[in-house]
Amino acid sequence: FQTYFRNSEGPWKAAMNRLRQRKQESAPVLQPLLLGTAQPHSRKRKWNSQLIIPASTANRNSSEEDRKKRCGDLYSTNGCLPVEQLQNFSQLLQNIHNLEFPSQMGSVLTNPLLLHYVSWIRDESVNLRLYYWMGQTLQEECTWCVADNIGYEEEFKDFLETIYKTECFLHEGFPACEEFLFKSLPLWDGCCCRSQILKLVSWISLSSFSEMNSHLCHPLAQLFFTSSLYFKCSVLESLKELLQNWLNWHVIHVDSEAESQVCSLNTTLSGVVNGVAKLIRFVGWISTIGLHLENNSSLLLYFILDFYETVCDMYLEYNLPLVIMPPAGVFYPALLSMDSVCFNQLCYLMYRYRTNLVAAKQNERSKKKIQQFSFSSQTYQEYNHYTIAMVGCLWTSSVFQEDVHPQGLRMDEELLKKTAVQEYKTSFNIVYHPALMGFALLFMQQAWPDETTFNFRLIKRNKWNWYLEFLYAQGLKGLKVFIESSISSVSKTASR
């Protein structure tokens, strides 16, 4: 591939032209003086026509009769079949060794039969032709890196969307697209083609994780911290899809024979673990700062916890020997959240973390030989600290005394008294928790319809078990499984 964006003045010219264009929209009378009367044309603008399969070029000099005679039988294995004559998948299978490939490689992106062929064939020349064409087209059509392409953003969006749909069809990303992202993201403003760029990020291959820190993580973090709440949520959704694609790739290739023959560190089990761990820690870092910047927004917290729903099940669901707990900057805002959806998400996460860690511990004890990967005791300690904090909040009302996490809720009793909060110990239990207060009020109205003072002590004294069943009936399944798995008294009662 040629080096992208060799003209260093291109991005500056593009930015100046964009500012000039905005000024012209506000002052249309001055527009002819600045741009002239003719609308500038793109230099090539060829990729649109290349997405349609053209007539075969290898037999261009042959007569129509000879061509029909030679390719008349679509199921013949002796003749040559131009790809534009393919009608269904069975024809592709019958003639897969006799296809006459199109001269315009862009047409492969919009033809499912050719995509099946590309994913199956082992001919490197076909992939090289496709990747070279794609790399050149992305370089020439990028609207924020080439000054002449400012007015063609919609066309470039369509092209990126076509590439993304092709990657979804093939379940893998294109190397040319990855190279384009790594070289263009440092110049990206986060607005132009936002949806398409973030979709393409989700298909970066696991083998490229060594380049992600400088080419992907650093520019994304800068945009993440300085952009809107919606952009932050979009980035987290894209990184969640990236993690899922990596884990799915690992599940597919973990037992294959080809996997054992690959010597590259990036595709071994240790390489997979390192790459996935680096991505998860990066998301934890930007999530902690993002929550601080957005004042613990419930919307942002939902997307963060949604990402960790994939993380918590990596050991059991994806057979990956890795368990990483969310950072304290994510756990405690979720624990003290006023949103019941986020609070319920956290309870479900802790339940799944417990299930995975228990399974990992049992496997370590049952296997006599030393495993290549073993979970650090720090992981178990961190989970225990979080569990103690949750049980202290919801059940025993002792979180301010027993939470031993360095960033936890432990406070001196004198300091708590200065807050002038009555019964501060029960401020976050299952009745008084801010995320559950609405359910407690609704339960009081149903259990004591004549009560006007809303004395919540009545719930704990008389109808504690009824209140739990009421919460479970409201769809708080995460809270249910956490209480039944992590609080021994409830587990014993349920087992009886």
Phi, psi and omega in degrees: 000147174283158179292133181285145167053052181293336178276105184293342180278350183302307180299323178293319177296319179297317180294319179295320179293325179293317177296320179295323181293322178296319178295324181292327178294326179280338179228077185294340181293328183275356185298316179297331181289332184266319186254345185086182184272340183261138177283129181295142181259151175292153185294318183237299179056047183262341191293335178298315182288337182279354178277356178251133182293121179274175174294151183298138183262341183290330181251031184296328183274352181281153177285159181296324181292319179295322181293316179296324181293319183285325185248019183294320180271108183292340183259009179284141178261001181264322184274179179253133184247115173295144186292337181290349178268356178291135181243331183209176185289326179296323176296323178297317180295322182288332186240025189292336178266001183232022180285142174257104189291148182289156178283335180259105187292339179297336180293343179295327186296333185251009182242110182300324181295319178291327177293322174299320181294316181296321181288339182263320188292148179254014180281111183291335181296326179295313179294321180295320178297315181295315183292323179293316179298316182295318179298316179294319182292317178298322179295318186278336186258355182299122189281340180256001179243346180240123188296332185278356188253020185298321185273010185239035183294320182296320178295320179293325175300315180298321180294315178296323178295322177296318178297318181297316179297324178294319178296322176295323179294318182275346184060035174198156180269164178267134176302323179295324179290321176298316180297322177297317180295316182297327183270338184258335182300322176299340180259358186279142180267358179083356182250312184294123177054040186302308184300317182291318181296315181293328174295318180292329177300326183291350180248017173294135186285155180296330181292348181260012186294335181293336180266355189289327187299312183274327186264338182239305186297315183297309179293326178294322180295319179299316179290323181299316184285337186251004184250183186285170177298320180298319179296319179299316179295322179294320178296316180296321177296319178295318180291330174295316178295324177298315179298317180297321178295320177296316181293322177295320177299319180296318181297321183289321188261356188294326183253006183282154179291326180296329181296321182288342181268350181277129184260349182294138180297329184293337184250001173280173181297321178295324177293321177297315181298316180296317181294315179295318180297320179297318180295316182295318180293326176296317179295321177297323180293309182290331179292318180299314180290321180298319177296323177294319181290327184260017177055045178055048180303134179294325179295313179296319180297324178299314181293325178295312180293329176296323175297317183285347172295328173285321183295318188293340183250018184296325184290313184274319185278329185239006176055040179249123183285070184206129173225121180234121179282152174294150179293162180299329179293348174256319185295310186289321172301326177288322180295324182260013183295147176271359181261124184291331180294313180294320179296318178295323176301315180299317179299318178294320178301313181296325176296316180289323175300316179299315180299317180291318181291322177296317178297320179295318179295319179295320179293323178295323181283328185281332182271127183285321182282155181286127181281154179294324180237133174227143183287140180290146177297337178295327178296315178295320179296319180295320177297317180297321178298316180295319181295318177300319180295318182291317179294322178296326177286307193277330194240303187268350180056042181232023185294326183287344179257329190252349181289111186258005180292140181304329179253022186275200188257010181296130180219152175290148183295326178295320179294321179294325179292328180293341179288345180063026177268124180286136180052054183296336182296328182263014186296334184236022178281184190292345178265316187262359182301136182303327180285341184248000183300321179297322178292323178297319177297317180295322178293320178298320180296327181276322183280322180231077184297337181267355181281126181251347183269347181052063177276100184291346177296336180297329181295314183288330183282314193249321193229046182296312181294324177296322180295321177298314179297325178296316178298317180296326180288345179275005179095010180275066182290327178298317177298321181297309184291329178293314181296317183289336182262332188251349180244115192296323184296319179291321179298319179294319179296319180294323180292326177294000000 
